[in-house]
């Protein structure tokens, strides 16, 4: 999924650069940070597994990943989607969000 994330981030950065909202230097810093995120996460995961006993290290890394995913979903994506009523009503979007959360909540016992 890294390729799709890179395409998405690259498109957004290109748009920001095209509108003059992003300097070349800032663009380079953001691309470098994105490029180092995966190796940096691997190093953090290895360090956590070294210093935490048993499967707790894996649990900590999973919790960090899930928390990051939930933060991005709730603060960035859902906020934008609920404000835009171009394609569907807010009520329909809210029902879809709640249905998605419910499906994931039902799968927790098998995770």
CNS distance restraints for C-alpha pairs under 8 A (distance, minus, plus):
assign (resid   1 and name CA) (resid   5 and name CA) 6.32 0.50 0.50
assign (resid   2 and name CA) (resid   6 and name CA) 6.00 0.50 0.50
assign (resid   3 and name CA) (resid   7 and name CA) 6.16 0.50 0.50
assign (resid   4 and name CA) (resid   8 and name CA) 6.18 0.50 0.50
assign (resid   5 and name CA) (resid   9 and name CA) 6.06 0.50 0.50
assign (resid   6 and name CA) (resid  10 and name CA) 5.79 0.50 0.50
assign (resid   7 and name CA) (resid  11 and name CA) 6.07 0.50 0.50
assign (resid   8 and name CA) (resid  12 and name CA) 6.34 0.50 0.50
assign (resid   9 and name CA) (resid  13 and name CA) 6.08 0.50 0.50
assign (resid  10 and name CA) (resid  14 and name CA) 6.03 0.50 0.50
assign (resid  11 and name CA) (resid  15 and name CA) 6.22 0.50 0.50
assign (resid  12 and name CA) (resid  16 and name CA) 6.19 0.50 0.50
assign (resid  13 and name CA) (resid  17 and name CA) 6.05 0.50 0.50
assign (resid  13 and name CA) (resid  22 and name CA) 7.90 0.50 0.50
assign (resid  13 and name CA) (resid  27 and name CA) 7.11 0.50 0.50
assign (resid  14 and name CA) (resid  18 and name CA) 6.01 0.50 0.50
assign (resid  15 and name CA) (resid  19 and name CA) 6.27 0.50 0.50
assign (resid  16 and name CA) (resid  20 and name CA) 6.38 0.50 0.50
assign (resid  16 and name CA) (resid  21 and name CA) 5.21 0.50 0.50
assign (resid  16 and name CA) (resid  22 and name CA) 5.69 0.50 0.50
assign (resid  17 and name CA) (resid  21 and name CA) 5.82 0.50 0.50
assign (resid  17 and name CA) (resid  22 and name CA) 4.85 0.50 0.50
assign (resid  17 and name CA) (resid  23 and name CA) 6.79 0.50 0.50
assign (resid  17 and name CA) (resid  24 and name CA) 7.63 0.50 0.50
assign (resid  17 and name CA) (resid  27 and name CA) 7.65 0.50 0.50
assign (resid  22 and name CA) (resid  26 and name CA) 6.31 0.50 0.50
assign (resid  22 and name CA) (resid  27 and name CA) 6.40 0.50 0.50
assign (resid  23 and name CA) (resid  27 and name CA) 6.15 0.50 0.50
assign (resid  24 and name CA) (resid  28 and name CA) 6.26 0.50 0.50
assign (resid  25 and name CA) (resid  29 and name CA) 6.38 0.50 0.50
assign (resid  26 and name CA) (resid  30 and name CA) 6.24 0.50 0.50
assign (resid  27 and name CA) (resid  31 and name CA) 6.18 0.50 0.50
assign (resid  28 and name CA) (resid  32 and name CA) 6.11 0.50 0.50
assign (resid  29 and name CA) (resid  33 and name CA) 6.15 0.50 0.50
assign (resid  30 and name CA) (resid  34 and name CA) 6.19 0.50 0.50
assign (resid  31 and name CA) (resid  35 and name CA) 6.09 0.50 0.50
assign (resid  32 and name CA) (resid  36 and name CA) 6.17 0.50 0.50
assign (resid  33 and name CA) (resid  37 and name CA) 6.15 0.50 0.50
assign (resid  34 and name CA) (resid  38 and name CA) 7.87 0.50 0.50
assign (resid  36 and name CA) (resid  40 and name CA) 5.75 0.50 0.50
assign (resid  37 and name CA) (resid  41 and name CA) 5.93 0.50 0.50
assign (resid  38 and name CA) (resid  42 and name CA) 6.25 0.50 0.50
assign (resid  39 and name CA) (resid  43 and name CA) 6.28 0.50 0.50
assign (resid  40 and name CA) (resid  44 and name CA) 6.24 0.50 0.50
assign (resid  41 and name CA) (resid  45 and name CA) 6.07 0.50 0.50
assign (resid  42 and name CA) (resid  46 and name CA) 6.18 0.50 0.50
assign (resid  43 and name CA) (resid  47 and name CA) 6.18 0.50 0.50
assign (resid  44 and name CA) (resid  48 and name CA) 6.12 0.50 0.50
assign (resid  45 and name CA) (resid  49 and name CA) 6.18 0.50 0.50
assign (resid  45 and name CA) (resid  57 and name CA) 7.70 0.50 0.50
assign (resid  45 and name CA) (resid  58 and name CA) 7.82 0.50 0.50
assign (resid  45 and name CA) (resid  61 and name CA) 6.25 0.50 0.50
assign (resid  46 and name CA) (resid  50 and name CA) 6.18 0.50 0.50
assign (resid  47 and name CA) (resid  51 and name CA) 6.31 0.50 0.50
assign (resid  48 and name CA) (resid  52 and name CA) 5.81 0.50 0.50
assign (resid  48 and name CA) (resid  57 and name CA) 5.45 0.50 0.50
assign (resid  48 and name CA) (resid  60 and name CA) 7.81 0.50 0.50
assign (resid  48 and name CA) (resid  61 and name CA) 7.67 0.50 0.50
assign (resid  49 and name CA) (resid  53 and name CA) 7.19 0.50 0.50
assign (resid  49 and name CA) (resid  57 and name CA) 4.77 0.50 0.50
assign (resid  49 and name CA) (resid  58 and name CA) 6.88 0.50 0.50
assign (resid  51 and name CA) (resid  57 and name CA) 7.90 0.50 0.50
assign (resid  52 and name CA) (resid  56 and name CA) 6.34 0.50 0.50
assign (resid  52 and name CA) (resid  57 and name CA) 5.26 0.50 0.50
assign (resid  53 and name CA) (resid  57 and name CA) 6.78 0.50 0.50
assign (resid  55 and name CA) (resid  59 and name CA) 6.42 0.50 0.50
assign (resid  56 and name CA) (resid  60 and name CA) 6.14 0.50 0.50
assign (resid  57 and name CA) (resid  61 and name CA) 6.33 0.50 0.50
assign (resid  58 and name CA) (resid  62 and name CA) 6.09 0.50 0.50
assign (resid  59 and name CA) (resid  63 and name CA) 6.01 0.50 0.50
assign (resid  60 and name CA) (resid  64 and name CA) 6.21 0.50 0.50
assign (resid  61 and name CA) (resid  65 and name CA) 6.22 0.50 0.50
assign (resid  62 and name CA) (resid  66 and name CA) 6.06 0.50 0.50
assign (resid  63 and name CA) (resid  67 and name CA) 5.92 0.50 0.50
assign (resid  64 and name CA) (resid  68 and name CA) 6.14 0.50 0.50
assign (resid  65 and name CA) (resid  69 and name CA) 6.20 0.50 0.50
assign (resid  66 and name CA) (resid  70 and name CA) 6.12 0.50 0.50
assign (resid  67 and name CA) (resid  71 and name CA) 6.08 0.50 0.50
assign (resid  68 and name CA) (resid  72 and name CA) 6.27 0.50 0.50
assign (resid  69 and name CA) (resid  73 and name CA) 6.11 0.50 0.50
assign (resid  70 and name CA) (resid  74 and name CA) 5.98 0.50 0.50
assign (resid  71 and name CA) (resid  75 and name CA) 5.74 0.50 0.50
assign (resid  71 and name CA) (resid  76 and name CA) 7.77 0.50 0.50
assign (resid  72 and name CA) (resid  76 and name CA) 5.32 0.50 0.50
assign (resid  72 and name CA) (resid  77 and name CA) 6.74 0.50 0.50
assign (resid  73 and name CA) (resid  77 and name CA) 5.09 0.50 0.50
assign (resid  73 and name CA) (resid  78 and name CA) 6.03 0.50 0.50
assign (resid  74 and name CA) (resid  78 and name CA) 5.24 0.50 0.50
assign (resid  74 and name CA) (resid  79 and name CA) 6.64 0.50 0.50
assign (resid  75 and name CA) (resid  79 and name CA) 5.97 0.50 0.50
assign (resid  76 and name CA) (resid  80 and name CA) 6.44 0.50 0.50
assign (resid  77 and name CA) (resid  81 and name CA) 6.19 0.50 0.50
assign (resid  78 and name CA) (resid  82 and name CA) 5.94 0.50 0.50
assign (resid  79 and name CA) (resid  83 and name CA) 6.37 0.50 0.50
assign (resid  80 and name CA) (resid  84 and name CA) 6.39 0.50 0.50
assign (resid  81 and name CA) (resid  85 and name CA) 7.65 0.50 0.50
assign (resid  81 and name CA) (resid  93 and name CA) 7.79 0.50 0.50
assign (resid  82 and name CA) (resid  90 and name CA) 5.76 0.50 0.50
assign (resid  82 and name CA) (resid  93 and name CA) 6.95 0.50 0.50
assign (resid  82 and name CA) (resid  94 and name CA) 7.67 0.50 0.50
assign (resid  83 and name CA) (resid  90 and name CA) 7.78 0.50 0.50
assign (resid  85 and name CA) (resid  89 and name CA) 5.45 0.50 0.50
assign (resid  85 and name CA) (resid  90 and name CA) 6.32 0.50 0.50
assign (resid  88 and name CA) (resid  92 and name CA) 6.44 0.50 0.50
assign (resid  88 and name CA) (resid  93 and name CA) 6.81 0.50 0.50
assign (resid  89 and name CA) (resid  93 and name CA) 6.39 0.50 0.50
assign (resid  90 and name CA) (resid  94 and name CA) 5.99 0.50 0.50
assign (resid  91 and name CA) (resid  95 and name CA) 6.15 0.50 0.50
assign (resid  92 and name CA) (resid  96 and name CA) 6.24 0.50 0.50
assign (resid  93 and name CA) (resid  97 and name CA) 6.19 0.50 0.50
assign (resid  94 and name CA) (resid  98 and name CA) 6.16 0.50 0.50
assign (resid  95 and name CA) (resid  99 and name CA) 6.03 0.50 0.50
assign (resid  96 and name CA) (resid 100 and name CA) 6.15 0.50 0.50
assign (resid  97 and name CA) (resid 101 and name CA) 6.28 0.50 0.50
assign (resid  98 and name CA) (resid 102 and name CA) 6.04 0.50 0.50
assign (resid  99 and name CA) (resid 103 and name CA) 6.21 0.50 0.50
assign (resid 100 and name CA) (resid 104 and name CA) 6.37 0.50 0.50
assign (resid 101 and name CA) (resid 105 and name CA) 6.01 0.50 0.50
assign (resid 102 and name CA) (resid 106 and name CA) 6.16 0.50 0.50
assign (resid 103 and name CA) (resid 107 and name CA) 6.60 0.50 0.50
assign (resid 104 and name CA) (resid 108 and name CA) 6.73 0.50 0.50
assign (resid 107 and name CA) (resid 111 and name CA) 6.53 0.50 0.50
